[in-house]
Amino acid sequence: MIIPMKISKKLPLLYISALLVMFSCTSQKELTYLNNLDTASVSQFYPMERPEYRIQYQDILYVNVFTINEQLNTQLNPVSRLSSSMMFRDASSTYIYGYTVSDSGDITLPILGDIKVYGKTISEIKFAIEERAKQYLKDANVNVKLLSFKFTVIGEVANPGTYINYNNQLTVLDAIGMGGDITEYGDRKRVLVLRATENGTQTFRINLQDKMLLQSQGYFLLPNDIVIVEPIKSKPFQVNLPVTTLLITTSLSTISTLILLINFINAN
């Protein structure tokens, strides 16, 4: 078959353009979370163990101790006289009105004095305060919450940054959702979770497309965890694709023009 001259000269450009588009495309499977989860199954169960967080130095706690004596409650909880909108409206008010764990691992409560909290869970701290309260108070109720549950999401997400969690638990999927989801350049198969411990920094490499994520120790996040979403390997190519396409198109057009010019000169 004879291909016209004008069309044959355009074929290399068409082939190259098609190849560029093909290699730059991201498949639907690569953009899907837990894509090997069998949704057709009637019931699936993935046992998960949520790690318990133990209080660290400089953590901030919310503590309320209530009794049947209203006047005593005011002394026990001086912050409670403020409205809830004033108490913890932002990070600075949390720092001011919460109880910060000192370098000695204590918090100091009105009337009850110093309570050792470092290395304890929230439930253990609640129990310790209740035991101390029995020495001074009658029928006291104690409420303890962690105010400084912050985490960081960086890398290939829409809104990287540090966020505050106000729930009792947080998953890596929740964290990525708060970060605006992973961009088209993010590698969902290679997400890194960094966790500071007494023995150093612990790392978890997780695959958000694999159902085994639901059993990973990095699935539930702890305060001060850092989630890093790495870019896909082809990101540099995709980012530079418009420039590359322009250079190739310009080069091919220049070559085609030169060939036509040479043929014209030779013909005359």
C-alpha atoms as a printed R data frame, in Angstrom:
    type eleno elety resid chain resno       x       y       z
1   ATOM     1    CA   MET     A     1   0.000   0.000   0.000
2   ATOM     2    CA   ILE     A     2   1.305   3.430  -0.932
3   ATOM     3    CA   ILE     A     3   1.010   6.049   1.822
4   ATOM     4    CA   PRO     A     4   0.815   9.655   0.642
5   ATOM     5    CA   MET     A     5   3.931  11.716   1.349
6   ATOM     6    CA   LYS     A     6   2.216  14.221   3.660
7   ATOM     7    CA   ILE     A     7   0.586  11.483   5.753
8   ATOM     8    CA   SER     A     8   3.773   9.348   5.974
9   ATOM     9    CA   LYS     A     9   5.718  12.290   7.347
10  ATOM    10    CA   LYS     A    10   3.153  12.747  10.098
11  ATOM    11    CA   LEU     A    11   3.146   9.094  11.186
12  ATOM    12    CA   PRO     A    12   6.269   9.288  13.418
13  ATOM    13    CA   LEU     A    13   4.757  12.233  15.231
14  ATOM    14    CA   LEU     A    14   1.472  10.372  15.695
15  ATOM    15    CA   TYR     A    15   3.262   7.256  16.983
16  ATOM    16    CA   ILE     A    16   5.338   9.239  19.458
17  ATOM    17    CA   SER     A    17   2.318  11.201  20.690
18  ATOM    18    CA   ALA     A    18   0.390   7.961  21.213
19  ATOM    19    CA   LEU     A    19   3.278   6.455  23.175
20  ATOM    20    CA   LEU     A    20   3.576   9.548  25.369
21  ATOM    21    CA   VAL     A    21  -0.118   9.465  26.181
22  ATOM    22    CA   MET     A    22  -0.037   5.728  26.875
23  ATOM    23    CA   PHE     A    23   2.916   5.909  29.301
24  ATOM    24    CA   SER     A    24   1.609   9.006  31.063
25  ATOM    25    CA   CYS     A    25  -1.819   7.555  31.884
26  ATOM    26    CA   THR     A    26  -2.620   6.300  35.392
27  ATOM    27    CA   SER     A    27  -4.937   3.301  35.521
28  ATOM    28    CA   GLN     A    28  -8.088   3.209  37.622
29  ATOM    29    CA   LYS     A    29  -6.648   0.353  39.663
30  ATOM    30    CA   GLU     A    30  -3.686   2.491  40.711
31  ATOM    31    CA   LEU     A    31  -6.068   5.154  42.041
32  ATOM    32    CA   THR     A    32  -8.234   2.735  44.053
33  ATOM    33    CA   TYR     A    33  -7.840   1.963  47.764
34  ATOM    34    CA   LEU     A    34  -8.009  -1.664  48.959
35  ATOM    35    CA   ASN     A    35  -8.582  -2.805  45.376
36  ATOM    36    CA   ASN     A    36  -8.058  -6.500  46.244
37  ATOM    37    CA   LEU     A    37 -10.833  -6.511  48.816
38  ATOM    38    CA   ASP     A    38 -13.459  -9.080  47.833
39  ATOM    39    CA   THR     A    39 -16.618  -6.984  47.959
40  ATOM    40    CA   ALA     A    40 -18.647  -9.855  46.508
41  ATOM    41    CA   SER     A    41 -18.184 -11.887  49.673
42  ATOM    42    CA   VAL     A    42 -21.150 -11.975  52.049
43  ATOM    43    CA   SER     A    43 -19.070 -11.198  55.126
44  ATOM    44    CA   GLN     A    44 -15.425 -10.431  55.752
45  ATOM    45    CA   PHE     A    45 -13.673  -9.923  59.054
46  ATOM    46    CA   TYR     A    46 -10.219  -8.452  59.581
47  ATOM    47    CA   PRO     A    47  -9.231  -8.437  63.259
48  ATOM    48    CA   MET     A    48  -7.495  -5.174  64.168
49  ATOM    49    CA   GLU     A    49  -5.685  -4.296  67.374
50  ATOM    50    CA   ARG     A    50  -5.648  -0.593  68.122
51  ATOM    51    CA   PRO     A    51  -2.397   0.344  69.890
52  ATOM    52    CA   GLU     A    52  -2.702   2.064  73.253
53  ATOM    53    CA   TYR     A    53  -1.048   5.442  73.478
54  ATOM    54    CA   ARG     A    54   1.034   6.157  76.555
55  ATOM    55    CA   ILE     A    55   1.371   9.744  77.627
56  ATOM    56    CA   GLN     A    56   4.638  11.497  76.771
57  ATOM    57    CA   TYR     A    57   6.346  14.613  78.100
58  ATOM    58    CA   GLN     A    58   4.700  17.884  76.976
59  ATOM    59    CA   ASP     A    59   1.408  16.175  76.127
60  ATOM    60    CA   ILE     A    60  -1.651  18.218  77.092
61  ATOM    61    CA   LEU     A    61  -4.511  16.697  79.048
62  ATOM    62    CA   TYR     A    62  -8.027  17.809  79.861
63  ATOM    63    CA   VAL     A    63  -9.009  16.816  83.407
64  ATOM    64    CA   ASN     A    64 -12.288  17.466  85.204
65  ATOM    65    CA   VAL     A    65 -13.055  16.298  88.742
66  ATOM    66    CA   PHE     A    66 -16.676  16.651  89.878
67  ATOM    67    CA   THR     A    67 -18.311  16.191  93.280
68  ATOM    68    CA   ILE     A    68 -21.747  16.935  94.706
69  ATOM    69    CA   ASN     A    69 -20.305  20.115  96.227
70  ATOM    70    CA   GLU     A    70 -20.675  22.936  93.649
71  ATOM    71    CA   GLN     A    71 -18.339  25.296  95.488
72  ATOM    72    CA   LEU     A    72 -15.659  22.624  95.652
73  ATOM    73    CA   ASN     A    73 -16.107  21.913  91.939
74  ATOM    74    CA   THR     A    74 -15.160  25.521  91.171
75  ATOM    75    CA   GLN     A    75 -11.896  25.079  93.070
76  ATOM    76    CA   LEU     A    76 -11.174  21.730  91.459
77  ATOM    77    CA   ASN     A    77 -11.917  22.938  87.937
78  ATOM    78    CA   PRO     A    78 -11.094  26.647  87.623
79  ATOM    79    CA   VAL     A    79 -11.140  26.373  83.820
80  ATOM    80    CA   SER     A    80 -14.757  25.168  83.850
81  ATOM    81    CA   ARG     A    81 -15.889  28.715  84.623
82  ATOM    82    CA   LEU     A    82 -15.032  29.623  81.043
83  ATOM    83    CA   SER     A    83 -17.437  28.856  78.227
84  ATOM    84    CA   SER     A    84 -16.626  25.813  76.109
85  ATOM    85    CA   SER     A    85 -16.121  28.063  73.083
86  ATOM    86    CA   MET     A    86 -13.387  29.950  74.938
87  ATOM    87    CA   MET     A    87 -11.634  26.967  76.506
88  ATOM    88    CA   PHE     A    88 -10.375  25.023  73.501
89  ATOM    89    CA   ARG     A    89 -11.164  27.090  70.434
90  ATOM    90    CA   ASP     A    90  -7.638  26.748  68.996
91  ATOM    91    CA   ALA     A    91  -4.196  25.267  69.680
92  ATOM    92    CA   SER     A    92  -3.117  28.187  71.864
93  ATOM    93    CA   SER     A    93  -6.143  27.942  74.176
94  ATOM    94    CA   THR     A    94  -5.570  24.190  74.449
95  ATOM    95    CA   TYR     A    95  -2.024  24.906  75.611
96  ATOM    96    CA   ILE     A    96  -3.166  27.575  78.086
97  ATOM    97    CA   TYR     A    97  -6.141  25.816  79.677
98  ATOM    98    CA   GLY     A    98  -5.027  22.188  79.451
99  ATOM    99    CA   TYR     A    99  -2.672  20.390  81.843
100 ATOM   100    CA   THR     A   100   0.785  20.028  80.273
101 ATOM   101    CA   VAL     A   101   2.848  16.997  81.302
102 ATOM   102    CA   SER     A   102   6.005  18.341  82.936
103 ATOM   103    CA   ASP     A   103   9.548  17.099  82.348
104 ATOM   104    CA   SER     A   104   9.162  15.092  85.543
105 ATOM   105    CA   GLY     A   105   6.126  13.342  84.071
106 ATOM   106    CA   ASP     A   106   3.520  14.963  86.330
107 ATOM   107    CA   ILE     A   107   0.476  17.195  86.061
108 ATOM   108    CA   THR     A   108  -0.547  19.393  88.983
109 ATOM   109    CA   LEU     A   109  -4.235  19.463  89.850
110 ATOM   110    CA   PRO     A   110  -5.921  21.868  92.288
111 ATOM   111    CA   ILE     A   111  -6.329  20.333  95.770
112 ATOM   112    CA   LEU     A   112  -5.120  16.891  94.556
113 ATOM   113    CA   GLY     A   113  -1.518  17.996  93.848
114 ATOM   114    CA   ASP     A   114   0.970  16.285  91.543
115 ATOM   115    CA   ILE     A   115  -0.186  13.178  89.656
116 ATOM   116    CA   LYS     A   116   2.320  10.979  87.831
117 ATOM   117    CA   VAL     A   117   1.012  10.469  84.271
118 ATOM   118    CA   TYR     A   118   4.052   9.832  82.049
119 ATOM   119    CA   GLY     A   119   3.989   6.421  80.390
120 ATOM   120    CA   LYS     A   120   0.387   5.759  81.403
121 ATOM   121    CA   THR     A   121  -2.710   5.305  79.271
122 ATOM   122    CA   ILE     A   122  -5.729   7.590  79.635
123 ATOM   123    CA   SER     A   123  -7.623   4.917  81.581
124 ATOM   124    CA   GLU     A   124  -4.648   4.414  83.936
125 ATOM   125    CA   ILE     A   125  -4.433   8.167  84.547
126 ATOM   126    CA   LYS     A   126  -8.166   8.317  85.273
127 ATOM   127    CA   PHE     A   127  -7.773   5.518  87.815
128 ATOM   128    CA   ALA     A   128  -4.758   7.239  89.461
129 ATOM   129    CA   ILE     A   129  -6.686  10.517  89.846
130 ATOM   130    CA   GLU     A   130  -9.706   8.688  91.267
131 ATOM   131    CA   GLU     A   131  -7.488   6.983  93.857
132 ATOM   132    CA   ARG     A   132  -5.948  10.326  94.855
133 ATOM   133    CA   ALA     A   133  -9.398  11.968  94.992
134 ATOM   134    CA   LYS     A   134 -10.631   9.357  97.489
135 ATOM   135    CA   GLN     A   135  -8.183  10.795 100.025
136 ATOM   136    CA   TYR     A   136  -9.760  14.268  99.884
137 ATOM   137    CA   LEU     A   137 -13.180  14.011  98.256
138 ATOM   138    CA   LYS     A   138 -16.359  11.999  98.521
139 ATOM   139    CA   ASP     A   139 -17.970  10.385  95.480
140 ATOM   140    CA   ALA     A   140 -15.798  12.200  92.927
141 ATOM   141    CA   ASN     A   141 -16.204  11.615  89.196
142 ATOM   142    CA   VAL     A   142 -13.142  12.022  86.990
143 ATOM   143    CA   ASN     A   143 -12.992  12.753  83.266
144 ATOM   144    CA   VAL     A   144  -9.674  12.678  81.358
145 ATOM   145    CA   LYS     A   145  -9.021  13.355  77.680
146 ATOM   146    CA   LEU     A   146  -5.940  13.875  75.526
147 ATOM   147    CA   LEU     A   147  -6.012  17.305  73.890
148 ATOM   148    CA   SER     A   148  -2.730  17.188  72.000
149 ATOM   149    CA   PHE     A   149  -3.542  14.448  69.471
150 ATOM   150    CA   LYS     A   150  -1.836  15.979  66.469
151 ATOM   151    CA   PHE     A   151  -0.490  14.243  63.377
152 ATOM   152    CA   THR     A   152   1.195  15.284  60.141
153 ATOM   153    CA   VAL     A   153   0.487  14.309  56.533
154 ATOM   154    CA   ILE     A   154   3.067  15.313  53.917
155 ATOM   155    CA   GLY     A   155   4.083  14.362  50.407
156 ATOM   156    CA   GLU     A   156   1.688  13.778  47.521
157 ATOM   157    CA   VAL     A   157  -1.555  14.879  49.176
158 ATOM   158    CA   ALA     A   158  -3.758  17.803  48.236
159 ATOM   159    CA   ASN     A   159  -3.371  19.664  51.554
160 ATOM   160    CA   PRO     A   160  -0.204  18.617  53.403
161 ATOM   161    CA   GLY     A   161   0.156  19.857  56.968
162 ATOM   162    CA   THR     A   162  -0.297  19.158  60.675
163 ATOM   163    CA   TYR     A   163  -3.814  18.398  61.917
164 ATOM   164    CA   ILE     A   164  -5.551  17.915  65.268
165 ATOM   165    CA   ASN     A   165  -7.658  14.814  65.898
166 ATOM   166    CA   TYR     A   166 -10.618  15.131  68.265
167 ATOM   167    CA   ASN     A   167 -11.701  11.478  68.153
168 ATOM   168    CA   ASN     A   168 -10.569   8.610  70.351
169 ATOM   169    CA   GLN     A   169  -8.976   6.888  67.375
170 ATOM   170    CA   LEU     A   170  -7.582   7.740  63.959
171 ATOM   171    CA   THR     A   171  -6.714   5.556  60.968
172 ATOM   172    CA   VAL     A   172  -4.235   6.307  58.215
173 ATOM   173    CA   LEU     A   173  -7.174   6.558  55.785
174 ATOM   174    CA   ASP     A   174  -8.778   9.180  58.041
175 ATOM   175    CA   ALA     A   175  -5.516  11.117  58.093
176 ATOM   176    CA   ILE     A   176  -5.165  11.054  54.299
177 ATOM   177    CA   GLY     A   177  -8.796  12.125  53.971
178 ATOM   178    CA   MET     A   178  -8.122  15.116  56.235
179 ATOM   179    CA   GLY     A   179  -5.127  15.903  54.035
180 ATOM   180    CA   GLY     A   180  -7.393  16.194  51.000
181 ATOM   181    CA   ASP     A   181  -6.663  12.720  49.565
182 ATOM   182    CA   ILE     A   182  -3.651  11.538  47.566
183 ATOM   183    CA   THR     A   183  -2.925  13.356  44.321
184 ATOM   184    CA   GLU     A   184  -2.655  11.626  40.942
185 ATOM   185    CA   TYR     A   185   1.121  11.613  41.441
186 ATOM   186    CA   GLY     A   186   0.964   9.808  44.795
187 ATOM   187    CA   ASP     A   187   2.010   6.174  45.149
188 ATOM   188    CA   ARG     A   188  -0.699   4.403  47.133
189 ATOM   189    CA   LYS     A   189   1.491   1.307  47.353
190 ATOM   190    CA   ARG     A   190   4.325   3.057  49.200
191 ATOM   191    CA   VAL     A   191   3.087   5.081  52.155
192 ATOM   192    CA   LEU     A   192   5.374   5.533  55.151
193 ATOM   193    CA   VAL     A   193   4.248   6.055  58.753
194 ATOM   194    CA   LEU     A   194   6.829   7.416  61.215
195 ATOM   195    CA   ARG     A   195   6.213   6.962  64.948
196 ATOM   196    CA   ALA     A   196   8.370   8.318  67.759
197 ATOM   197    CA   THR     A   197   8.906   5.862  70.629
198 ATOM   198    CA   GLU     A   198  11.090   5.722  73.727
199 ATOM   199    CA   ASN     A   199  13.583   3.581  71.805
200 ATOM   200    CA   GLY     A   200  13.702   5.749  68.682
201 ATOM   201    CA   THR     A   201  11.631   6.229  65.557
202 ATOM   202    CA   GLN     A   202   9.553   3.258  64.396
203 ATOM   203    CA   THR     A   203   8.554   2.999  60.734
204 ATOM   204    CA   PHE     A   204   5.706   1.209  58.975
205 ATOM   205    CA   ARG     A   205   5.633   0.730  55.210
206 ATOM   206    CA   ILE     A   206   2.024   0.234  54.134
207 ATOM   207    CA   ASN     A   207   0.175  -0.431  50.885
208 ATOM   208    CA   LEU     A   208  -3.182   1.351  50.747
209 ATOM   209    CA   GLN     A   209  -4.296  -0.882  47.880
210 ATOM   210    CA   ASP     A   210  -3.802  -4.115  49.795
211 ATOM   211    CA   LYS     A   211  -6.473  -5.435  52.168
212 ATOM   212    CA   MET     A   212  -3.704  -6.499  54.579
213 ATOM   213    CA   LEU     A   213  -3.491  -2.808  55.452
214 ATOM   214    CA   LEU     A   214  -6.414  -3.458  57.816
215 ATOM   215    CA   GLN     A   215  -4.126  -5.647  59.943
216 ATOM   216    CA   SER     A   216  -1.027  -3.456  59.816
217 ATOM   217    CA   GLN     A   217   0.333  -1.797  62.963
218 ATOM   218    CA   GLY     A   218   0.456   1.402  60.944
219 ATOM   219    CA   TYR     A   219  -3.281   1.383  60.186
220 ATOM   220    CA   PHE     A   220  -4.237   3.092  63.450
221 ATOM   221    CA   LEU     A   221  -2.280   6.262  64.068
222 ATOM   222    CA   LEU     A   222  -1.018   7.535  67.399
223 ATOM   223    CA   PRO     A   223  -0.397  11.141  68.457
224 ATOM   224    CA   ASN     A   224   2.588  12.780  66.710
225 ATOM   225    CA   ASP     A   225   2.663  10.189  63.893
226 ATOM   226    CA   ILE     A   226   3.859  11.399  60.490
227 ATOM   227    CA   VAL     A   227   2.351  10.028  57.268
228 ATOM   228    CA   ILE     A   228   4.508  10.388  54.150
229 ATOM   229    CA   VAL     A   229   2.980   9.726  50.722
230 ATOM   230    CA   GLU     A   230   5.735   9.134  48.179
231 ATOM   231    CA   PRO     A   231   5.443  10.135  44.499
232 ATOM   232    CA   ILE     A   232   5.047   7.538  41.761
233 ATOM   233    CA   LYS     A   233   8.228   6.769  39.817
234 ATOM   234    CA   SER     A   234   6.824   8.279  36.646
235 ATOM   235    CA   LYS     A   235   6.063  11.654  38.264
236 ATOM   236    CA   PRO     A   236   9.130  13.433  36.780
237 ATOM   237    CA   PHE     A   237   8.148  12.133  33.343
238 ATOM   238    CA   GLN     A   238   4.502  13.182  33.721
239 ATOM   239    CA   VAL     A   239   5.399  16.597  35.131
240 ATOM   240    CA   ASN     A   240   7.776  17.253  32.243
241 ATOM   241    CA   LEU     A   241   5.470  15.695  29.625
242 ATOM   242    CA   PRO     A   242   4.176  19.001  28.159
243 ATOM   243    CA   VAL     A   243   7.723  20.317  27.722
244 ATOM   244    CA   THR     A   244   8.938  16.994  26.316
245 ATOM   245    CA   THR     A   245   6.035  16.817  23.872
246 ATOM   246    CA   LEU     A   246   6.698  20.388  22.741
247 ATOM   247    CA   LEU     A   247  10.400  19.700  22.171
248 ATOM   248    CA   ILE     A   248   9.722  16.506  20.226
249 ATOM   249    CA   THR     A   249   6.999  18.161  18.126
250 ATOM   250    CA   THR     A   250   9.225  21.139  17.392
251 ATOM   251    CA   SER     A   251  12.153  18.885  16.487
252 ATOM   252    CA   LEU     A   252  10.076  16.713  14.153
253 ATOM   253    CA   SER     A   253   8.554  19.774  12.491
254 ATOM   254    CA   THR     A   254  12.022  21.243  11.987
255 ATOM   255    CA   ILE     A   255  13.313  17.992  10.483
256 ATOM   256    CA   SER     A   256  10.300  17.713   8.188
257 ATOM   257    CA   THR     A   257  10.812  21.294   7.023
258 ATOM   258    CA   LEU     A   258  14.504  20.648   6.345
259 ATOM   259    CA   ILE     A   259  13.680  17.498   4.343
260 ATOM   260    CA   LEU     A   260  11.155  19.378   2.224
261 ATOM   261    CA   LEU     A   261  13.653  22.220   1.711
262 ATOM   262    CA   ILE     A   262  16.414  19.802   0.673
263 ATOM   263    CA   ASN     A   263  14.092  17.982  -1.735
264 ATOM   264    CA   PHE     A   264  13.002  21.288  -3.209
265 ATOM   265    CA   ILE     A   265  16.626  22.393  -3.707
266 ATOM   266    CA   ASN     A   266  17.611  19.061  -5.255
267 ATOM   267    CA   ALA     A   267  14.614  19.122  -7.564
268 ATOM   268    CA   ASN     A   268  15.723  22.483  -8.922
